[in-house]
């Protein structure tokens, strides 16, 4: 049976030399397959005599078992080697910094943050948030707000007008959020307490003006609404927004078509340090908003009897107060979509502003 010993040695060498599982499978088929070398020897048992089968059967069966065992052992070795190679190739350097999660990388735009802060402050005072369309009619943007015919604000140099319709009417991009006051008065009976944050549009562009900007307006209408109420509301807002214990405010006479009397408001501040403004201290003053008692004509346009109700309103630029609070030097940067700027001035998305937790923490 030296042929069996020679065959076994040859097969063991081929098994040991198989570089991967595919090559090992080729060796297995060549040895134990239907027409493999060991299988062919097993077929010869049928032609042997009983004595020969008794002598050669155990030898051939033993050969088949040893070859199958060798194949199984080699297959296990190859699988272990493949796993070791994969682990070596896919090694992770645990000393590298972990990539921050999307919630950590993302940033809330300062304008969105300030609008949330405004909503938190006035919501605590009992105000509702009101909204309206950006594209308005001349009636809601000017006429119903007591702008007389020929007023400079109606001219093309200040307002974005659309082409005339067939009936001669021209739609426009609203120049302030005040049209929402009229729409609210038409839809809601007093008492009314609303704030209106939103986009507005005027033809102006420089470091302190942009053709699209954000404005906040407030409106209170009630039987007993008065200037003292308005001063308290504005004072409480400024203290909460700028996060100072007290503020001094100066009210100066002014003129707006939709309020009478009309006032402009200055807030005490300290601008002694370059690039820094501190509110509630110092000897300087800075204009921050306009306000006044709602004009009786505006109440009439809104369907409210001025002999029974009166109200006050105010307006300020959201971009401006955001700049004053957080120190962005150029309003145009708000709209440049610069990720570097946003990562520096933006806010963490899960840090929602609250009065009890701090607006800007």
C-alpha positions in Angstrom: 0.0 0.0 0.0 2.9 2.4 -0.6 0.7 4.1 -3.2 -1.7 5.1 -0.4 1.1 6.5 1.7 2.5 8.5 -1.3 -1.0 9.8 -2.1 -1.5 10.9 1.5 1.8 12.7 1.6 1.1 14.5 -1.7 -2.4 15.6 -0.5 -1.0 16.8 2.8 1.6 18.9 1.0 -1.1 20.4 -1.3 -3.4 21.1 1.8 -0.6 22.8 3.7 0.4 24.9 0.6 -3.2 26.1 0.0 -3.0 30.0 0.4 -6.7 30.6 0.9 -10.1 28.8 1.2 -10.7 28.9 -2.5 -7.4 27.0 -3.2 -8.2 24.6 -0.4 -11.6 23.8 -1.9 -9.8 22.9 -5.1 -7.6 20.4 -3.2 -10.7 19.0 -1.5 -12.5 18.4 -4.7 -9.4 16.8 -6.3 -9.1 14.4 -3.4 -12.6 13.8 -2.0 -14.8 14.9 -4.8 -16.9 12.6 -6.9 -14.0 11.9 -9.2 -11.2 12.7 -6.7 -8.2 10.6 -6.2 -9.3 9.2 -2.8 -12.8 8.6 -4.1 -11.5 6.6 -7.1 -9.5 4.4 -4.7 -12.6 3.8 -2.7 -14.4 2.6 -5.8 -11.9 -0.2 -6.2 -13.1 -1.9 -3.1 -16.1 -3.3 -4.9 -13.9 -5.3 -7.3 -11.8 -6.8 -4.5 -12.3 -10.1 -2.8 -13.6 -10.4 0.7 -10.1 -10.9 2.1 -8.7 -7.9 0.2 -11.6 -5.7 1.2 -11.1 -6.7 4.8 -7.4 -5.7 4.6 -7.7 -2.5 2.3 -11.0 -1.1 3.5 -9.7 0.2 6.8 -6.7 1.7 5.1 -8.7 3.6 2.5 -11.3 4.7 5.0 -8.6 5.9 7.3 -7.0 7.8 4.4 -10.3 9.5 3.7 -10.8 10.4 7.3 -7.3 11.8 7.8 -7.5 13.9 4.6 -10.9 15.3 5.6 -9.5 16.1 9.0 -6.5 17.8 7.5 -8.7 19.8 5.2 -10.9 20.9 8.2 -7.8 21.9 10.2 -6.3 23.9 7.3 -9.6 25.6 6.7 -9.7 26.7 10.4 -6.2 28.0 10.1 -7.0 30.0 6.9 -10.1 31.5 8.6 -8.2 32.6 11.6 -5.5 34.1 9.4 -8.1 36.0 7.4 -9.6 37.4 10.6 -6.2 38.4 11.9 -5.4 40.2 8.6 -8.8 42.0 8.6 -8.3 43.1 12.2 -4.8 44.4 11.3 -6.2 46.3 8.3 -9.1 47.8 10.1 -7.3 48.9 13.3 -8.8 52.0 14.8 -6.5 54.5 16.5 -8.3 55.1 19.8 -6.0 58.0 20.5 -7.7 60.1 17.7 -10.4 62.6 18.9 -14.0 61.5 18.5 -15.9 63.3 15.8 -18.6 65.5 17.3 -22.2 64.5 16.8 -24.3 66.6 14.4 -26.1 68.2 17.3 -22.7 69.4 18.6 -21.4 70.6 15.2 -24.6 72.4 14.1 -25.2 76.0 15.1 -28.3 78.2 15.4 -28.1 81.4 13.5 -27.9 84.5 15.8 -31.1 85.9 14.3 -33.0 82.7 15.0 -31.6 82.7 18.5 -32.7 86.3 19.1 -36.2 85.6 17.8 -36.4 82.7 20.3 -35.2 85.0 23.1 -37.8 87.6 22.1 -40.6 85.0 22.1 -39.5 83.7 25.5 -39.5 87.2 27.0 -42.9 88.4 25.6 -44.5 85.0 26.0 -43.8 85.3 29.7 -45.6 88.7 29.6 -48.7 87.1 28.0 -48.1 88.2 24.4 -48.9 86.0 21.4 -46.8 85.7 18.3 -48.4 87.0 15.1 -47.3 86.6 11.5 -48.3 87.9 8.1 -47.3 87.7 4.4 -44.1 89.2 3.1 -45.8 90.3 -0.1 -48.3 92.9 0.7 -50.8 95.3 -0.9 -50.4 99.1 -0.8 -53.5 99.3 1.4 -52.1 97.2 4.3 -48.5 98.5 4.0 -49.3 102.2 3.7 -53.0 103.3 3.5 -54.3 101.4 6.5 -51.3 102.7 8.5 -52.2 106.3 7.9 -49.5 107.0 5.3 -50.9 109.9 3.2 -50.8 109.9 -0.6 -47.4 111.1 -1.9 -45.5 110.0 1.3 -41.8 109.4 0.4 -42.0 105.8 1.7 -44.3 105.0 -1.2 -41.7 105.9 -3.8 -39.6 103.4 -5.8 -36.4 104.6 -4.2 -37.4 103.1 -0.9 -39.8 100.3 -1.6 -39.6 97.1 -3.7 -42.7 97.2 -5.9 -43.9 94.5 -8.3 -45.2 95.2 -11.8 -48.7 96.7 -12.0 -51.6 94.3 -12.3 -54.3 94.8 -14.9 -56.4 96.9 -12.5 -53.3 99.2 -11.8 -52.7 97.8 -8.3 -49.0 97.1 -7.4 -48.0 94.5 -4.8 -44.9 95.1 -2.9 -42.4 93.6 -0.4 -43.5 94.9 3.0 -41.3 97.6 4.3 -42.2 96.9 8.0 -44.2 94.2 9.9 -46.9 96.8 10.7 -49.4 95.4 8.2 -49.8 92.4 10.5 -51.2 94.8 13.1 -54.1 95.7 10.7 -54.7 92.1 9.8 -54.8 91.1 13.5 -57.2 93.9 14.3 -59.5 92.8 11.5 -59.5 89.2 12.7 -59.5 89.6 16.4 -61.5 91.6 18.9 -59.6 93.5 21.7 -57.9 93.0 24.1 -55.0 92.4 21.7 -51.4 91.7 22.9 -49.1 90.5 20.1 -45.5 90.7 19.0 -44.6 90.4 15.3 -41.1 89.2 14.4 -40.5 88.9 10.7 -38.6 89.8 7.5 -38.9 93.3 5.9 -37.5 94.8 2.8 -36.1 98.2 1.8 -33.7 99.5 -0.8 -30.7 100.1 1.3 -27.4 98.3 1.7 -24.2 99.1 3.8 -22.5 97.9 7.0 -25.5 99.0 9.1 -28.4 98.4 6.6 -29.4 95.5 4.4 -32.1 95.3 1.7 -33.7 92.4 3.7 -33.7 92.7 7.4 -35.7 91.5 10.4 -38.0 93.6 12.5 -39.9 93.2 15.7 -43.1 95.0 16.4 -45.5 94.9 19.3 -49.1 95.9 19.6 -51.4 96.3 22.7 -55.0 97.4 22.3 -57.3 97.6 25.3 -59.7 100.1 27.0 -57.0 101.3 29.4 -53.8 100.9 27.5 -51.5 103.9 28.0 -48.0 105.2 27.7 -47.1 104.2 31.3 -47.9 100.6 30.4 -45.8 100.9 27.2 -42.8 102.2 29.1 -43.0 99.3 31.6 -43.2 96.7 28.8 -40.2 98.2 27.0 -38.2 98.6 30.2 -38.9 94.9 31.2 -38.0 93.7 27.7 -34.7 95.6 27.6 -33.7 94.3 31.1 -34.5 90.7 30.2 -33.0 90.8 26.7 -29.7 92.5 27.6 -29.6 90.5 30.9 -29.0 93.5 33.1 -30.6 94.3 36.5 -31.8 97.8 35.5 -31.9 100.1 32.5 -32.4 103.8 32.1 -34.4 104.8 29.0 -35.0 108.2 27.5 -38.1 108.9 25.5 -37.9 111.7 22.8 -40.8 113.1 20.8 -40.8 111.9 17.1 -43.2 111.4 14.3 -44.6 108.2 12.7 -47.8 108.2 10.6 -49.3 105.3 12.5 -48.8 106.6 16.1 -49.8 109.8 17.9 -48.0 110.8 20.1 -44.8 109.1 18.7 -41.6 108.6 20.6 -38.1 107.4 20.0 -36.3 105.5 22.8 -32.7 105.8 23.8 -31.1 103.4 26.3 -28.3 104.3 28.6 -25.0 102.6 27.8 -21.2 102.6 28.1 -19.2 102.7 24.9 -15.9 103.7 26.4 -14.2 100.4 25.3 -13.7 100.0 21.5 -16.1 97.4 20.0 -18.0 96.9 23.3 -21.3 98.3 24.4 -22.5 97.8 28.0 -26.1 98.6 28.8 -27.5 99.7 32.2 -24.3 101.7 33.0 -22.2 104.6 31.6 -23.1 108.1 30.5 -23.8 107.6 26.8 -27.1 107.0 25.0 -28.1 104.9 22.0 -31.3 104.9 20.1 -32.9 101.5 20.1 -36.5 101.6 19.0 -39.5 103.7 18.1 -43.0 103.6 19.7 -46.1 105.5 20.4 -49.9 105.4 21.0 -51.7 103.8 18.0 -53.2 106.6 15.8 -57.0 106.7 15.9 -57.1 106.4 12.1 -55.2 103.1 12.3 -57.7 101.8 14.8 -60.5 102.7 12.5 -58.9 101.0 9.5 -58.6 97.9 11.7 -62.3 98.0 12.5 -61.9 99.2 16.1 -63.7 102.2 17.7 -61.0 104.6 18.9 -63.6 106.2 21.3 -63.8 102.8 23.1 -60.3 101.4 22.7 -56.8 102.7 22.6 -53.4 101.1 22.2 -49.7 101.4 21.9 -47.2 99.9 19.5 -43.4 99.8 19.1 -40.9 98.6 16.6 -37.2 97.7 16.5 -34.7 96.0 14.3 -33.9 92.4 15.3 -30.6 92.5 13.4 -29.7 95.7 15.3 -30.4 94.4 18.8 -28.7 91.1 18.0 -25.6 93.1 16.9 -25.7 95.2 20.1 -26.0 92.2 22.3 -23.6 89.8 20.7 -21.1 92.1 18.9 -21.3 91.2 15.2 -19.6 94.2 13.5 -21.3 94.1 10.0 -25.0 93.3 9.3 -24.1 92.0 5.9 -22.3 89.0 7.5 -25.7 87.7 8.7 -26.6 86.8 5.1 -23.2 85.6 3.7 -23.8 81.9 4.6 -20.2 81.6 5.9 -19.9 78.5 8.0 -16.8 79.8 9.7 -18.8 82.9 10.8 -21.7 80.8 11.9 -19.5 78.4 13.9 -18.1 81.5 15.8 -21.2 83.5 16.4 -23.8 80.7 16.3 -25.5 79.0 19.2 -25.8 75.3 20.2 -29.0 73.9 18.9 -30.2 72.3 22.1 -29.6 75.3 24.3 -33.1 76.8 24.1 -33.4 80.3 25.6 -35.5 80.5 28.8 -36.0 83.2 31.3 -35.3 80.9 34.3 -32.3 79.2 32.6 -30.7 82.3 31.0 -31.4 83.6 27.5 -27.9 83.3 26.1 -26.3 80.5 28.2 
